[in-house]
Amino acid sequence: MKDVLDELAAVRRAMGTGSVPAGEAYTIELRRRYDAEIDDVWDAITNPERLQRWFKPVTGDLRLGGQFALDGGEHGEILRCEPPRLLKVSWLYGPDADAWPGTSEVEVRLATGPAGDTEFELIHAAVVGEPLFPTYGPGAGGVGWDLALLALGRLLAGGEITGHEEFEKSPEGREFGRRSAAAWGQAHLAAGGEPEHVAAAVEATTKFYVLDPT
């Protein structure tokens, strides 16, 4: 379990504000280093064959201006693509998402580190109303991205990648979920969240992500 928790600790988290076409948004930001060259990391986040190994299968017109869809229901448009340093997409959910275009965007930035490794940054800006943000806080999306970056790290290191649901039900996955929810609570507090609201949001996020192992 130590390696899993070390991966969790490697991520720097922040919550802030930004904007998307639909208006003002809140952001969740994740930054970490991967011990891999930038071209390898870029390939892992843009090559459909590798993307499905750590994230989800993707289909669509995978080029600038093209539309993509993930098998989890997320879909959107490729807004910027500047290999191997910047990828930005609109990020919409479900069949009704087109009624509220531009409500969410994900941007990934890569930079070469001093040792030839890669500095990875992901920013998810979303216009989120009731009940998602008031109930869950930044952990609503943050825990899911923590899980994804863990899987990406295992792919880049050549390790075994367990299915997301299988991992989340395992003892180490349950502990990962608890600690991730708590870490996003700390980011929420650092951004000025009210302690009582933050505590309630961490509790709700933990209940959502820490799955019953049966």
Backbone as ProteinMPNN parsed JSONL, in Angstrom:
{"seq_chain_A": "MKDVLDELAAVRRAMGTGSVPAGEAYTIELRRRYDAEIDDVWDAITNPERLQRWFKPVTGDLRLGGQFALDGGEHGEILRCEPPRLLKVSWLYGPDADAWPGTSEVEVRLATGPAGDTEFELIHAAVVGEPLFPTYGPGAGGVGWDLALLALGRLLAGGEITGHEEFEKSPEGREFGRRSAAAWGQAHLAAGGEPEHVAAAVEATTKFYVLDPT", "coords_chain_A": {"N_chain_A": [[0.821, -1.207, 0.0], [2.091, 1.152, 0.499], [3.342, 2.272, -1.795], [1.159, 3.172, -3.265], [0.074, 5.151, -1.6], [2.25, 6.83, -1.524], [2.181, 7.767, -4.143], [-0.177, 9.227, -4.025], [0.613, 11.225, -2.247], [2.42, 12.542, -3.81], [1.141, 14.379, -5.347], [0.321, 17.775, -5.79], [-2.235, 19.81, -4.712], [-4.789, 22.179, -5.494], [-7.377, 24.607, -5.163], [-9.266, 26.903, -7.003], [-10.375, 29.797, -8.848], [-11.827, 30.478, -12.062], [-12.672, 30.777, -15.525], [-15.052, 29.782, -17.982], [-16.663, 29.351, -21.207], [-19.363, 29.414, -20.402], [-19.4, 30.982, -18.165], [-18.353, 32.228, -14.901], [-16.194, 30.055, -13.084], [-15.221, 27.367, -10.868], [-12.008, 26.011, -10.08], [-10.171, 22.972, -10.035], [-6.944, 21.932, -9.333], [-4.182, 19.979, -10.179], [-0.901, 18.999, -9.623], [2.12, 17.37, -10.414], [5.114, 15.348, -10.572], [6.331, 13.203, -13.098], [8.377, 10.388, -13.59], [9.356, 10.191, -16.338], [9.955, 10.743, -19.827], [8.946, 13.72, -21.585], [7.751, 13.309, -24.12], [6.86, 10.704, -23.899], [4.938, 10.902, -21.87], [3.147, 12.641, -23.122], [2.305, 11.011, -25.253], [1.002, 9.039, -23.797], [-1.271, 10.361, -22.895], [-2.628, 11.043, -25.166], [-2.657, 9.069, -27.128], [-4.946, 6.807, -28.272], [-4.839, 3.999, -27.802], [-3.166, 3.715, -25.594], [-4.383, 5.444, -23.812], [-6.803, 4.213, -23.09], [-5.889, 2.235, -21.456], [-5.173, 3.324, -18.981], [-7.13, 5.17, -18.432], [-9.922, 5.735, -19.99], [-11.669, 4.163, -22.741], [-11.644, 5.915, -25.855], [-13.314, 7.653, -28.469], [-13.814, 9.218, -31.698], [-13.121, 12.274, -33.56], [-10.028, 12.834, -33.336], [-8.422, 15.352, -33.269], [-7.342, 18.802, -33.533], [-10.112, 20.832, -32.958], [-11.822, 18.739, -33.335], [-14.381, 16.366, -32.283], [-14.745, 14.41, -29.346], [-15.444, 11.366, -27.506], [-15.841, 9.67, -24.464], [-16.1, 6.412, -22.944], [-17.367, 6.608, -20.545], [-19.318, 8.495, -20.723], [-18.502, 11.115, -20.804], [-17.8, 13.882, -22.931], [-16.717, 16.064, -25.624], [-15.008, 18.872, -27.151], [-11.914, 19.234, -28.862], [-10.004, 21.775, -27.981], [-7.495, 23.064, -27.874], [-4.332, 21.993, -29.012], [-1.143, 21.342, -28.649], [1.453, 19.747, -29.255], [4.45, 18.71, -27.537], [3.125, 19.714, -25.249], [0.704, 20.965, -24.451], [-2.707, 20.389, -23.959], [-6.089, 20.976, -24.379], [-9.484, 20.661, -23.646], [-13.06, 20.841, -24.072], [-15.37, 19.685, -21.623], [-17.899, 17.731, -21.102], [-20.886, 16.256, -19.7], [-22.922, 13.396, -20.052], [-26.131, 12.821, -21.798], [-27.635, 15.17, -21.765], [-25.912, 17.248, -21.678], [-25.345, 18.987, -23.766], [-27.177, 20.957, -23.603], [-26.154, 22.822, -21.952], [-23.703, 24.191, -22.986], [-20.131, 24.436, -22.801], [-19.706, 24.328, -20.043], [-17.653, 23.151, -18.668], [-14.148, 22.629, -18.658], [-11.084, 20.999, -19.42], [-7.646, 21.193, -18.951], [-4.404, 20.207, -19.775], [-1.051, 20.546, -18.976], [2.302, 20.136, -19.87], [5.748, 19.97, -18.969], [9.265, 19.851, -19.4], [11.279, 18.518, -16.887], [14.071, 19.223, -14.623], [15.665, 16.932, -14.528], [15.2, 15.601, -16.838], [12.774, 14.486, -16.574], [9.158, 14.755, -16.27], [7.085, 17.506, -15.676], [3.842, 17.638, -14.674], [0.673, 19.053, -15.104], [-2.701, 19.495, -14.353], [-5.711, 21.12, -14.946], [-8.984, 21.573, -14.082], [-11.714, 23.284, -14.921], [-14.868, 24.284, -13.906], [-18.331, 25.061, -14.132], [-20.343, 24.663, -11.599], [-23.249, 23.842, -9.943], [-25.917, 23.447, -7.571], [-26.612, 20.003, -6.774], [-23.952, 19.504, -6.576], [-21.342, 20.888, -6.079], [-21.848, 22.29, -3.552], [-22.408, 20.066, -1.945], [-20.238, 18.204, -2.229], [-17.866, 19.634, -2.577], [-14.48, 20.406, -3.783], [-13.635, 17.806, -3.974], [-15.471, 16.442, -5.492], [-14.744, 16.218, -8.204], [-12.058, 15.988, -7.83], [-11.146, 13.623, -6.465], [-11.631, 11.652, -8.357], [-9.846, 12.47, -10.395], [-7.45, 12.128, -8.988], [-7.398, 9.33, -8.788], [-7.174, 8.732, -11.511], [-4.651, 9.85, -12.156], [-3.011, 8.289, -10.595], [-3.276, 5.802, -11.928], [-2.179, 6.553, -14.408], [0.462, 7.05, -13.636], [1.261, 4.442, -12.977], [1.106, 3.229, -15.477], [3.124, 4.65, -16.892], [5.32, 3.838, -15.465], [5.49, 1.248, -16.153], [4.047, -0.615, -14.723], [1.513, -2.857, -13.305], [-1.863, -2.316, -14.142], [-4.759, -1.933, -12.478], [-8.278, -2.446, -12.912], [-10.488, 0.358, -12.571], [-12.829, 0.189, -10.9], [-12.402, -2.254, -9.628], [-10.029, -1.676, -8.236], [-10.92, 0.414, -6.546], [-12.55, -0.941, -4.777], [-10.814, -2.483, -3.364], [-8.762, -2.983, -0.367], [-6.55, -1.176, -0.359], [-7.405, 0.633, -2.253], [-9.695, 1.691, -1.056], [-8.575, 2.986, 1.144], [-7.007, 4.813, -0.228], [-9.051, 6.37, -1.41], [-10.243, 7.513, 0.883], [-8.121, 9.071, 1.879], [-7.59, 10.734, -0.265], [-9.984, 12.212, -0.448], [-9.78, 13.583, 1.982], [-7.467, 15.067, 1.47], [-8.339, 16.786, -0.532], [-10.123, 18.185, 0.984], [-8.348, 19.644, 2.573], [-7.235, 21.294, 0.597], [-9.51, 22.742, -0.029], [-9.98, 24.106, 2.381], [-7.654, 25.676, 2.403], [-8.26, 27.362, 0.35], [-10.077, 29.011, 1.452], [-12.44, 27.887, 2.359], [-15.298, 27.335, 4.496], [-14.865, 25.818, 7.638], [-16.889, 23.999, 8.683], [-18.476, 23.466, 6.424], [-16.512, 22.35, 4.761], [-15.799, 20.015, 6.21], [-18.224, 18.591, 6.086], [-18.399, 18.234, 3.328], [-16.138, 16.654, 2.808], [-16.854, 14.339, 4.179], [-19.142, 13.552, 2.695], [-17.981, 13.148, 0.168], [-16.199, 11.075, 0.73], [-17.99, 9.003, 1.397], [-19.14, 8.651, -1.084], [-17.038, 7.812, -2.8], [-15.594, 5.765, -1.466], [-16.0, 2.647, -1.834], [-18.248, -0.055, -1.06], [-16.794, -3.122, -0.334], [-18.055, -5.519, -1.004]], "CA_chain_A": [[0.0, 0.0, 0.0], [2.932, 2.337, 0.627], [3.587, 2.915, -3.087], [-0.07, 3.861, -3.645], [-0.033, 6.37, -0.804], [3.319, 7.721, -1.986], [1.673, 8.405, -5.354], [-1.151, 10.227, -3.593], [1.348, 12.322, -1.632], [3.22, 13.228, -4.824], [0.305, 15.369, -6.038], [0.022, 19.049, -5.138], [-3.618, 20.128, -5.053], [-5.254, 23.528, -5.189], [-8.7, 24.99, -5.641], [-9.264, 28.323, -7.323], [-11.47, 30.269, -9.691], [-11.467, 30.71, -13.448], [-13.84, 31.036, -16.356], [-15.294, 28.992, -19.189], [-17.646, 30.116, -21.989], [-20.654, 29.565, -19.719], [-19.317, 31.953, -17.084], [-17.363, 32.022, -13.856], [-16.073, 28.653, -12.719], [-14.2, 27.051, -9.892], [-11.02, 25.119, -10.653], [-9.341, 22.081, -9.237], [-5.643, 21.903, -9.98], [-3.312, 18.907, -9.705], [0.449, 19.094, -10.176], [3.026, 16.354, -9.928], [6.207, 14.995, -11.475], [6.425, 11.807, -13.534], [9.726, 9.986, -13.976], [9.239, 9.765, -17.733], [10.212, 11.857, -20.739], [7.729, 14.446, -21.942], [7.099, 12.691, -25.277], [6.181, 9.496, -23.424], [3.734, 11.323, -21.162], [2.217, 13.152, -24.134], [1.731, 9.869, -25.959], [0.104, 8.331, -22.886], [-2.537, 11.082, -22.712], [-3.256, 11.344, -26.456], [-2.727, 7.858, -27.94], [-6.126, 6.077, -27.797], [-4.522, 2.657, -27.306], [-2.612, 3.838, -24.24], [-5.346, 6.156, -22.975], [-7.794, 3.299, -22.55], [-5.27, 1.364, -20.453], [-5.144, 3.95, -17.659], [-8.267, 6.062, -18.226], [-11.13, 5.171, -20.574], [-11.673, 4.15, -24.201], [-12.055, 7.183, -26.46], [-13.607, 7.617, -29.896], [-14.106, 10.522, -32.269], [-12.176, 12.929, -34.459], [-9.044, 13.231, -32.328], [-7.528, 16.393, -33.752], [-7.799, 20.127, -33.144], [-11.454, 21.138, -33.433], [-12.623, 17.528, -33.429], [-15.201, 15.955, -31.153], [-14.362, 13.118, -28.777], [-16.364, 10.81, -26.516], [-15.321, 8.603, -23.612], [-17.168, 5.447, -22.692], [-18.058, 6.938, -19.307], [-20.334, 9.504, -20.991], [-17.898, 12.429, -20.999], [-17.542, 14.189, -24.335], [-16.419, 17.472, -25.819], [-14.265, 19.305, -28.336], [-10.496, 19.501, -28.648], [-9.907, 23.222, -28.139], [-6.096, 23.389, -28.146], [-3.465, 20.81, -29.05], [0.19, 21.826, -28.969], [2.359, 18.682, -28.821], [3.946, 17.786, -26.513], [3.073, 20.524, -24.034], [-0.588, 21.515, -24.039], [-3.951, 19.823, -24.478], [-7.245, 21.57, -23.718], [-10.74, 20.167, -24.212], [-14.292, 21.037, -23.315], [-15.595, 18.434, -20.882], [-19.326, 17.728, -20.809], [-21.349, 14.988, -19.142], [-24.244, 12.861, -20.277], [-26.881, 13.195, -23.0], [-28.235, 16.499, -21.659], [-24.862, 18.253, -21.485], [-25.335, 19.972, -24.843], [-28.075, 22.059, -23.247], [-25.347, 23.794, -21.211], [-22.368, 24.078, -23.583], [-19.043, 25.203, -22.223], [-19.759, 24.393, -18.594], [-16.498, 22.507, -18.06], [-12.987, 22.474, -19.525], [-9.905, 20.365, -18.824], [-6.4, 21.564, -19.612], [-3.208, 19.514, -19.293], [0.191, 21.194, -19.381], [3.501, 19.347, -19.604], [7.021, 20.67, -19.104], [10.413, 19.009, -19.097], [11.898, 18.807, -15.607], [15.532, 19.367, -14.632], [16.331, 15.641, -14.678], [14.658, 14.947, -18.02], [11.459, 13.954, -16.245], [8.069, 15.602, -16.769], [6.179, 18.181, -14.76], [2.475, 17.444, -15.171], [-0.321, 19.909, -14.462], [-4.061, 19.354, -14.871], [-6.648, 22.106, -14.403], [-10.367, 21.324, -14.494], [-12.547, 24.442, -14.595], [-16.253, 23.856, -14.08], [-19.465, 25.787, -13.551], [-21.049, 23.592, -10.897], [-24.225, 24.358, -8.991], [-26.537, 22.466, -6.677], [-26.091, 19.87, -5.415], [-22.634, 18.892, -6.666], [-20.286, 21.538, -5.321], [-22.171, 22.475, -2.133], [-22.393, 18.793, -1.222], [-18.982, 17.47, -2.278], [-16.68, 20.475, -2.673], [-13.58, 20.057, -4.884], [-13.475, 16.358, -4.064], [-16.409, 15.896, -6.479], [-13.932, 15.805, -9.348], [-10.668, 15.799, -7.45], [-10.816, 12.237, -6.146], [-11.57, 10.933, -9.633], [-8.579, 12.777, -11.069], [-6.381, 11.459, -8.24], [-7.392, 7.927, -9.228], [-6.666, 8.672, -12.884], [-3.217, 10.118, -12.183], [-2.37, 7.086, -10.063], [-3.211, 4.823, -13.011], [-1.223, 7.045, -15.392], [1.789, 6.803, -13.092], [1.57, 3.018, -13.103], [1.373, 2.967, -16.892], [4.42, 5.216, -17.26], [6.358, 3.066, -14.777], [5.467, -0.125, -16.648], [3.436, -1.485, -13.73], [0.199, -3.44, -13.581], [-2.951, -1.358, -13.961], [-5.993, -2.593, -12.074], [-9.492, -1.75, -13.301], [-10.819, 1.382, -11.581], [-13.803, -0.279, -9.918], [-11.745, -3.294, -8.833], [-9.1, -1.023, -7.316], [-11.648, 1.204, -5.552], [-13.13, -1.84, -3.79], [-9.741, -3.141, -2.628], [-8.384, -2.242, 0.848], [-5.694, -0.022, -0.654], [-8.219, 1.605, -2.976], [-10.567, 2.357, -0.096], [-7.749, 3.916, 1.903], [-6.664, 5.88, -1.171], [-10.213, 7.243, -1.527], [-10.39, 8.286, 2.122], [-7.055, 10.073, 2.001], [-7.769, 11.704, -1.341], [-11.069, 13.111, -0.032], [-9.241, 14.451, 3.031], [-6.511, 15.997, 0.853], [-9.11, 17.847, -1.197], [-10.636, 19.022, 2.045], [-7.283, 20.579, 2.934], [-7.164, 22.29, -0.477], [-10.71, 23.572, 0.119], [-9.711, 25.004, 3.505], [-6.62, 26.63, 1.996], [-8.886, 28.322, -0.562], [-10.998, 29.849, 2.205], [-13.699, 27.214, 2.682], [-15.717, 27.318, 5.891], [-14.532, 24.494, 8.19], [-18.038, 23.09, 8.787], [-18.828, 23.053, 5.066], [-15.447, 21.467, 4.276], [-15.924, 18.73, 6.888], [-19.384, 17.893, 5.528], [-18.085, 17.855, 1.95], [-15.204, 15.523, 2.87], [-17.632, 13.163, 4.578], [-19.98, 13.138, 1.565], [-17.099, 12.636, -0.884], [-15.698, 9.777, 1.18], [-19.075, 8.021, 1.261], [-19.385, 8.406, -2.511], [-15.932, 7.133, -3.453], [-15.088, 4.596, -0.764], [-17.029, 1.686, -2.176], [-18.412, -1.271, -0.293], [-16.018, -4.156, -1.03], [-18.862, -6.693, -1.379]], "C_chain_A": [[0.858, 1.262, 0.0], [3.133, 3.04, -0.711], [2.363, 3.693, -3.557], [-0.206, 5.179, -2.894], [1.086, 7.35, -1.136], [2.889, 8.463, -3.246], [0.667, 9.497, -5.007], [-0.439, 11.46, -3.029], [2.154, 13.12, -2.643], [2.462, 14.353, -5.516], [0.13, 16.613, -5.176], [-1.348, 19.507, -5.642], [-3.958, 21.565, -4.694], [-6.645, 23.709, -5.759], [-8.678, 26.486, -5.899], [-10.48, 28.705, -8.131], [-10.939, 30.514, -11.102], [-12.717, 31.033, -14.237], [-13.864, 30.074, -17.525], [-16.354, 29.762, -19.974], [-18.979, 30.336, -21.288], [-20.604, 30.555, -18.568], [-18.221, 31.642, -16.094], [-17.379, 30.561, -13.396], [-15.15, 28.518, -11.515], [-13.243, 26.054, -10.547], [-10.477, 24.177, -9.595], [-8.056, 21.88, -10.031], [-4.779, 20.823, -9.339], [-1.962, 19.041, -10.404], [1.309, 17.999, -9.57], [4.133, 16.121, -10.964], [6.094, 13.522, -11.828], [7.851, 11.523, -13.99], [9.682, 9.357, -15.364], [9.489, 10.979, -18.613], [8.896, 12.462, -21.224], [7.006, 13.815, -23.138], [6.338, 11.431, -24.877], [4.892, 9.862, -22.704], [2.694, 11.855, -22.153], [1.54, 12.006, -24.877], [0.712, 9.144, -25.073], [-1.242, 9.037, -22.733], [-3.253, 11.364, -24.033], [-3.39, 10.129, -27.377], [-3.903, 7.015, -27.449], [-5.818, 4.703, -27.219], [-3.963, 2.703, -25.893], [-3.603, 4.514, -23.301], [-6.344, 5.201, -22.337], [-7.219, 2.375, -21.486], [-5.294, 1.996, -19.067], [-6.371, 4.817, -17.374], [-9.533, 5.406, -18.753], [-10.958, 5.087, -22.089], [-12.237, 5.454, -24.756], [-12.306, 6.969, -27.945], [-13.826, 9.047, -30.374], [-13.035, 11.004, -33.214], [-11.095, 13.577, -33.601], [-7.983, 14.159, -32.911], [-8.123, 17.742, -33.373], [-9.146, 20.446, -33.783], [-12.364, 19.937, -33.528], [-13.395, 17.235, -32.153], [-14.747, 14.588, -30.665], [-15.453, 12.655, -27.818], [-15.652, 9.692, -25.774], [-16.445, 7.657, -23.257], [-17.855, 5.662, -21.347], [-19.125, 7.995, -19.479], [-19.776, 10.898, -21.169], [-17.622, 12.655, -22.483], [-17.241, 15.667, -24.467], [-15.655, 17.71, -27.101], [-12.817, 19.544, -27.956], [-10.245, 20.962, -29.0], [-8.497, 23.69, -28.468], [-5.282, 22.096, -28.117], [-2.108, 21.259, -29.56], [1.216, 20.818, -28.478], [3.767, 19.217, -28.573], [3.666, 18.501, -25.198], [1.682, 20.958, -23.572], [-1.739, 20.819, -24.752], [-5.096, 20.426, -23.675], [-8.509, 21.114, -24.425], [-11.917, 20.702, -23.411], [-14.683, 19.674, -22.759], [-17.031, 18.445, -20.382], [-19.764, 16.333, -20.413], [-22.742, 14.64, -19.636], [-24.976, 13.409, -21.484], [-27.474, 14.595, -22.964], [-27.207, 17.611, -21.599], [-24.89, 19.331, -22.566], [-26.288, 21.142, -24.568], [-27.33, 23.157, -22.493], [-23.921, 23.763, -21.745], [-21.353, 24.933, -22.837], [-19.025, 25.259, -20.72], [-18.523, 23.813, -17.919], [-15.387, 22.368, -19.091], [-11.846, 21.842, -18.738], [-8.686, 20.743, -19.642], [-5.248, 20.813, -18.957], [-1.98, 20.215, -19.859], [1.363, 20.314, -18.97], [4.735, 20.215, -19.789], [8.137, 19.714, -18.736], [11.061, 19.462, -17.795], [13.411, 18.831, -15.706], [16.282, 18.069, -14.842], [15.844, 14.892, -15.913], [13.324, 14.276, -17.767], [10.39, 14.944, -16.713], [7.263, 16.188, -15.631], [4.793, 18.186, -15.394], [1.529, 18.344, -14.384], [-1.67, 19.714, -15.143], [-4.953, 20.361, -14.16], [-8.036, 21.804, -14.973], [-11.196, 22.496, -13.994], [-13.998, 24.084, -14.893], [-17.218, 24.844, -13.445], [-20.355, 24.727, -12.918], [-21.986, 24.199, -9.861], [-24.723, 23.274, -8.057], [-26.767, 21.159, -7.44], [-24.6, 19.535, -5.397], [-21.599, 19.605, -5.812], [-20.657, 21.765, -3.858], [-22.081, 21.182, -1.326], [-20.995, 18.212, -1.115], [-17.736, 18.351, -2.291], [-15.772, 20.038, -3.816], [-13.326, 18.564, -5.013], [-14.402, 15.719, -5.073], [-15.679, 15.417, -7.721], [-12.524, 15.438, -8.947], [-10.285, 14.369, -7.161], [-10.723, 11.413, -7.425], [-10.289, 11.205, -10.389], [-7.4, 12.18, -10.312], [-6.262, 10.0, -8.665], [-6.813, 7.794, -10.632], [-5.158, 8.889, -12.925], [-2.417, 8.991, -11.554], [-2.202, 6.045, -11.162], [-2.226, 5.252, -14.095], [0.201, 6.805, -14.915], [2.197, 5.353, -13.213], [1.86, 2.649, -14.55], [2.771, 3.436, -17.275], [5.573, 4.447, -16.625], [6.395, 1.614, -15.232], [4.847, -1.109, -15.688], [2.084, -2.02, -14.167], [-0.885, -2.417, -13.269], [-4.226, -2.128, -13.676], [-7.189, -1.773, -12.555], [-9.933, -0.803, -12.196], [-11.765, 0.858, -10.508], [-13.197, -1.353, -9.022], [-10.802, -2.678, -7.8], [-9.855, -0.299, -6.21], [-12.271, 0.33, -4.467], [-12.066, -2.554, -2.954], [-9.404, -2.356, -1.363], [-7.52, -1.028, 0.552], [-6.462, 1.049, -1.421], [-9.142, 2.372, -2.046], [-9.776, 3.362, 0.74], [-7.31, 5.088, 1.036], [-7.81, 6.876, -1.277], [-10.403, 8.106, -0.295], [-9.358, 9.409, 2.191], [-7.151, 11.132, 0.901], [-8.86, 12.706, -0.97], [-10.573, 14.087, 1.029], [-8.283, 15.488, 2.453], [-7.238, 17.121, 0.126], [-9.81, 18.739, -0.178], [-9.604, 20.053, 2.491], [-7.132, 21.668, 1.873], [-8.33, 23.264, -0.393], [-10.52, 24.571, 1.258], [-8.713, 26.088, 3.119], [-7.182, 27.701, 1.07], [-9.922, 29.187, 0.143], [-12.331, 29.207, 2.541], [-14.007, 27.263, 4.162], [-15.497, 25.92, 6.468], [-15.702, 23.522, 8.27], [-18.474, 22.586, 7.42], [-17.803, 22.066, 4.532], [-15.578, 20.08, 4.903], [-17.095, 17.918, 6.326], [-19.109, 17.413, 4.113], [-17.127, 16.669, 1.92], [-15.949, 14.245, 3.236], [-18.478, 12.642, 3.417], [-19.133, 12.537, 0.444], [-16.58, 11.252, -0.518], [-16.76, 8.699, 1.013], [-19.324, 7.676, -0.205], [-18.29, 7.531, -3.119], [-15.438, 5.872, -2.775], [-16.164, 3.515, -0.856], [-17.06, 0.508, -1.215], [-17.684, -2.399, -1.014], [-16.822, -5.359, -1.46], [-19.445, -6.528, -2.766]], "O_chain_A": [[0.411, 2.319, -0.445], [3.101, 4.269, -0.77], [2.498, 4.748, -4.177], [-0.559, 6.201, -3.481], [0.898, 8.562, -1.041], [3.191, 9.645, -3.408], [0.66, 10.563, -5.623], [-0.836, 12.594, -3.298], [2.536, 14.257, -2.367], [3.064, 15.186, -6.194], [-0.17, 16.521, -3.986], [-1.585, 19.579, -6.848], [-3.465, 22.099, -3.7], [-7.034, 23.042, -6.718], [-8.133, 27.25, -5.102], [-11.499, 28.015, -8.101], [-9.743, 30.73, -11.298], [-13.708, 31.507, -13.68], [-12.823, 29.613, -17.994], [-16.899, 30.738, -19.458], [-19.657, 31.331, -21.544], [-21.648, 30.937, -18.04], [-17.284, 30.899, -16.388], [-18.43, 29.923, -13.329], [-14.397, 29.434, -11.187], [-13.631, 25.335, -11.468], [-10.342, 24.533, -8.424], [-8.084, 21.683, -11.246], [-4.656, 20.757, -8.116], [-1.894, 19.179, -11.625], [1.241, 17.729, -8.37], [4.079, 16.637, -12.081], [5.799, 12.69, -10.97], [8.457, 12.33, -14.695], [9.935, 8.165, -15.539], [9.261, 12.114, -18.194], [7.867, 11.789, -21.263], [5.776, 13.789, -23.167], [5.292, 11.126, -25.449], [3.865, 9.211, -22.899], [1.506, 11.555, -22.035], [0.33, 12.037, -25.101], [-0.324, 8.691, -25.56], [-2.251, 8.383, -22.469], [-4.374, 11.873, -24.023], [-4.176, 10.17, -28.324], [-3.872, 6.545, -26.312], [-6.456, 4.28, -26.255], [-4.253, 1.824, -25.081], [-3.653, 4.186, -22.115], [-6.694, 5.36, -21.168], [-7.966, 1.793, -20.7], [-5.422, 1.282, -18.072], [-6.633, 5.164, -16.222], [-10.157, 4.61, -18.051], [-10.187, 5.855, -22.665], [-13.179, 6.023, -24.205], [-11.601, 6.202, -28.6], [-14.001, 9.966, -29.573], [-12.153, 10.247, -33.619], [-11.228, 14.73, -33.189], [-6.812, 13.799, -33.03], [-9.273, 17.819, -32.942], [-9.304, 20.343, -34.999], [-13.56, 20.089, -33.775], [-13.104, 17.78, -31.088], [-14.406, 13.715, -31.463], [-16.282, 13.449, -27.374], [-14.952, 8.875, -26.372], [-17.613, 8.045, -23.265], [-18.826, 4.972, -21.036], [-19.782, 8.371, -18.508], [-20.486, 11.788, -21.637], [-17.254, 11.726, -23.202], [-17.477, 16.441, -23.539], [-15.647, 16.88, -28.01], [-12.526, 20.004, -26.852], [-10.269, 21.341, -30.171], [-8.322, 24.617, -29.26], [-5.525, 21.217, -27.29], [-1.936, 21.523, -30.75], [1.795, 20.999, -27.407], [4.236, 20.083, -29.311], [3.941, 17.95, -24.132], [1.508, 21.288, -22.399], [-1.746, 20.679, -25.975], [-5.084, 20.396, -22.444], [-8.6, 21.171, -25.652], [-11.791, 20.983, -22.219], [-14.37, 18.639, -23.346], [-17.347, 19.079, -19.375], [-19.106, 15.346, -20.743], [-23.638, 15.485, -19.64], [-24.508, 14.349, -22.127], [-27.786, 15.159, -24.013], [-27.564, 18.783, -21.484], [-24.498, 20.47, -22.311], [-26.21, 22.183, -25.221], [-27.809, 24.288, -22.401], [-23.01, 23.349, -21.027], [-21.672, 26.002, -22.315], [-18.393, 26.149, -20.151], [-18.359, 23.968, -16.709], [-15.639, 22.033, -20.249], [-11.664, 22.113, -17.551], [-8.686, 20.63, -20.868], [-5.13, 20.787, -17.732], [-1.882, 20.447, -21.064], [1.406, 19.809, -17.848], [4.767, 21.087, -20.657], [7.972, 18.864, -17.861], [11.357, 20.644, -17.618], [13.975, 18.5, -16.749], [17.428, 18.091, -15.292], [16.05, 13.683, -16.027], [12.797, 13.58, -18.635], [10.689, 15.868, -17.47], [6.813, 15.473, -14.736], [4.603, 18.678, -16.506], [1.577, 18.392, -13.155], [-1.766, 19.763, -16.369], [-4.956, 20.448, -12.932], [-8.231, 21.784, -16.188], [-11.362, 22.679, -12.788], [-14.322, 23.636, -15.993], [-16.962, 25.389, -12.371], [-21.04, 23.983, -13.619], [-21.561, 24.976, -9.007], [-24.021, 22.299, -7.789], [-27.083, 21.193, -8.629], [-24.035, 19.304, -4.328], [-21.028, 18.997, -4.907], [-19.848, 21.456, -2.984], [-21.716, 21.207, -0.151], [-20.592, 17.77, -0.039], [-16.64, 17.85, -2.037], [-16.235, 19.365, -4.737], [-12.853, 18.104, -6.053], [-14.174, 14.581, -5.483], [-15.962, 14.335, -8.234], [-11.86, 14.665, -9.637], [-9.209, 13.927, -7.565], [-9.835, 10.571, -7.561], [-9.699, 10.29, -10.964], [-6.429, 11.76, -10.942], [-5.159, 9.495, -8.877], [-6.058, 6.864, -10.915], [-4.456, 8.188, -13.652], [-1.269, 8.758, -11.933], [-1.125, 5.47, -11.318], [-1.512, 4.415, -14.647], [1.058, 6.399, -15.701], [3.352, 5.055, -13.517], [2.755, 1.849, -14.823], [3.521, 2.697, -17.913], [6.674, 4.405, -17.174], [7.224, 0.834, -14.764], [5.079, -2.313, -15.802], [1.577, -1.691, -15.239], [-0.827, -1.732, -12.247], [-4.715, -2.879, -14.52], [-7.121, -0.545, -12.601], [-9.775, -1.113, -11.015], [-11.52, 1.067, -9.32], [-13.437, -1.374, -7.815], [-10.774, -3.097, -6.643], [-9.468, -0.39, -5.045], [-12.499, 0.802, -3.353], [-12.393, -3.167, -1.937], [-9.727, -1.171, -1.283], [-7.722, 0.035, 1.139], [-6.199, 2.24, -1.257], [-9.35, 3.572, -2.227], [-10.256, 4.463, 1.01], [-7.247, 6.224, 1.507], [-7.587, 8.086, -1.24], [-10.692, 9.297, -0.408], [-9.685, 10.55, 2.519], [-6.824, 12.297, 1.127], [-8.686, 13.911, -1.155], [-10.9, 15.273, 0.99], [-8.276, 16.642, 2.881], [-6.804, 18.272, 0.162], [-10.06, 19.914, -0.446], [-9.949, 21.204, 2.758], [-6.925, 22.835, 2.208], [-8.174, 24.457, -0.651], [-10.858, 25.747, 1.119], [-8.889, 27.259, 3.453], [-6.655, 28.812, 1.005], [-10.579, 30.01, -0.496], [-13.26, 29.896, 2.963], [-13.1, 27.236, 4.993], [-15.9, 24.933, 5.852], [-15.54, 22.341, 7.961], [-18.805, 21.41, 7.269], [-18.166, 21.06, 3.923], [-15.479, 19.075, 4.2], [-16.977, 16.711, 6.116], [-19.529, 16.321, 3.731], [-17.286, 15.771, 1.094], [-15.694, 13.188, 2.658], [-18.529, 11.436, 3.176], [-19.518, 11.536, -0.16], [-16.528, 10.36, -1.365], [-16.464, 7.603, 0.538], [-19.677, 6.543, -0.53], [-18.588, 6.607, -3.875], [-14.91, 4.985, -3.446], [-17.104, 3.478, -0.063], [-16.043, 0.127, -0.636], [-17.93, -2.618, -2.2], [-16.312, -6.171, -2.231], [-20.15, -7.414, -3.249]]}, "name": "protein", "num_of_chains": 1, "seq": "MKDVLDELAAVRRAMGTGSVPAGEAYTIELRRRYDAEIDDVWDAITNPERLQRWFKPVTGDLRLGGQFALDGGEHGEILRCEPPRLLKVSWLYGPDADAWPGTSEVEVRLATGPAGDTEFELIHAAVVGEPLFPTYGPGAGGVGWDLALLALGRLLAGGEITGHEEFEKSPEGREFGRRSAAAWGQAHLAAGGEPEHVAAAVEATTKFYVLDPT"}
